[in-house]
Amino acid sequence: MRILPGPIEKVWDYLTDAKKRGEWFAAGPLPARIGERFEMRFKHSDLSPNQAIPPDQYIEMDKNGHTSSNILLAFEPPHRLAFTFGGEKNPANVSEVEFRLTEEGDKVRLTLTHSKIPTDDYADGVSVGWHSHLDILQSRAEGTVPPAFWDV
């Protein structure tokens, strides 16, 4: 959960606009309809002008980027977005991500739920990743330069 500066449409754009989402998470256009497949391109070293060396197990992924294949599950502007996540290496590891936005005065509460997580190890990895990505989103939404992804 994060409290971000509003208006809600600004935060919604960070979730749904291919370029803006690529500034804090992963780039790529969303499909036109629920149930359609789409790709997101991750390049963690591009998320900030600040740079840091990734952990050994992520050096190649960070150097080359990574593309994930997802399915759009919900699109309810400007309050709810959901899609499948993961499973490229093992289809049994497909999980689901949901973002909910709620106005709170001139702020926006972003609630992220990552469900259907297949293992505890997977949960540990995505939890750390989400906190890092949301820290960068917080910086972007506040108009500050985000830290290097791998430092977060």
C-alpha positions in Angstrom: 0.0 0.0 0.0 1.2 3.5 -0.8 -0.3 7.0 -0.4 0.5 8.9 -3.5 -0.1 12.5 -4.6 -3.3 12.8 -6.7 -5.3 13.2 -8.7 -6.4 9.6 -9.2 -6.1 10.0 -13.0 -2.4 10.7 -12.6 -1.8 7.5 -10.6 -4.0 5.6 -13.0 -1.8 6.7 -15.9 1.3 5.3 -14.0 -0.4 1.9 -14.0 -1.9 1.8 -17.5 0.2 4.1 -19.8 2.9 1.9 -21.4 5.6 4.6 -21.1 4.7 5.8 -17.6 4.5 2.2 -16.3 8.0 1.6 -17.8 9.3 4.5 -15.6 8.7 2.5 -12.4 7.8 -1.1 -13.3 7.7 -2.5 -16.8 6.8 -1.0 -20.2 4.3 -2.3 -22.7 0.8 -1.4 -23.9 -2.2 -3.0 -22.3 -4.6 -4.9 -24.6 -8.0 -3.6 -25.6 -10.1 -6.3 -23.9 -10.2 -8.4 -20.7 -8.8 -11.9 -21.4 -6.3 -10.7 -24.0 -2.6 -11.5 -23.6 0.0 -8.7 -23.5 3.8 -8.3 -22.8 5.6 -6.2 -20.4 9.3 -5.4 -20.8 11.4 -5.1 -17.6 14.7 -3.2 -17.6 15.5 -2.4 -14.0 18.6 -0.3 -14.8 16.4 2.1 -16.8 14.1 2.9 -13.9 16.4 5.7 -12.6 19.4 7.8 -13.7 21.0 6.5 -10.5 22.7 3.2 -11.1 23.7 0.3 -8.9 25.2 -3.2 -9.6 22.5 -5.9 -9.5 23.0 -9.0 -7.4 24.9 -11.8 -9.3 21.7 -13.8 -10.1 20.2 -10.8 -11.9 23.2 -9.4 -13.8 22.2 -11.0 -17.1 18.5 -10.2 -16.7 19.3 -6.6 -15.9 21.7 -6.3 -18.9 19.4 -7.8 -21.4 16.0 -7.0 -19.9 13.2 -9.4 -19.5 9.8 -9.8 -21.2 6.8 -11.3 -19.4 3.6 -12.6 -21.0 0.5 -11.6 -19.1 -3.3 -11.7 -19.4 -5.5 -8.7 -18.6 -8.0 -9.7 -15.9 -9.6 -6.4 -14.9 -9.6 -2.9 -16.3 -11.9 -0.5 -14.4 -10.7 3.1 -14.9 -9.5 4.8 -12.7 -9.9 2.3 -9.8 -8.9 -1.3 -10.6 -6.4 -3.0 -12.8 -5.5 -6.7 -12.6 -3.4 -9.1 -14.7 -1.6 -12.5 -14.5 2.0 -12.4 -13.6 5.0 -14.8 -14.0 5.0 -18.3 -15.3 7.4 -17.8 -18.2 9.7 -20.6 -16.9 7.1 -22.6 -15.3 3.3 -22.2 -16.1 2.5 -23.6 -12.6 4.0 -20.3 -11.2 1.4 -18.0 -12.8 0.1 -15.6 -10.1 -2.2 -12.6 -10.2 -1.6 -8.9 -9.5 -4.3 -6.4 -8.7 -4.0 -2.6 -8.2 -6.9 -0.7 -6.5 -6.9 3.1 -6.3 -9.0 5.0 -3.8 -9.2 8.8 -3.5 -8.4 10.2 0.0 -8.7 14.0 -0.3 -6.0 15.2 -2.6 -4.1 11.9 -2.2 -4.6 8.4 -3.7 -4.3 5.1 -1.8 -2.8 2.5 -4.0 -3.4 -1.0 -2.7 -1.5 -3.9 -4.5 -2.5 -7.5 -4.0 -0.4 -10.2 -5.4 -2.3 -13.5 -5.1 -2.1 -17.2 -6.1 1.6 -17.2 -5.3 2.9 -20.7 -5.8 5.7 -21.0 -3.2 7.2 -19.2 -0.2 10.4 -18.5 -2.1 8.5 -16.9 -4.9 6.6 -14.9 -2.3 9.8 -13.6 -0.8 11.2 -12.6 -4.2 8.1 -10.8 -5.5 7.5 -9.0 -2.1 11.0 -7.5 -2.2 10.5 -6.6 -5.9 7.2 -4.9 -5.3 8.5 -2.8 -2.5 11.4 -1.6 -4.7 9.1 -0.9 -7.6 6.6 1.0 -5.4 9.4 3.0 -3.9 10.3 4.1 -7.4 6.7 4.9 -8.2 6.4 7.0 -5.1 9.4 9.0 -6.2 8.1 9.4 -9.7 4.6 10.5 -8.5 6.2 13.0 -6.1 8.4 14.4 -8.9 11.7 13.4 -7.3 14.6 11.4 -8.9 14.2 7.7 -7.8 17.1 5.8 -6.3 18.7 3.0 -8.3 16.5 0.0 -8.4 19.2 -2.3 -7.1 19.9 0.0 -4.1 16.3 -0.2 -3.0 
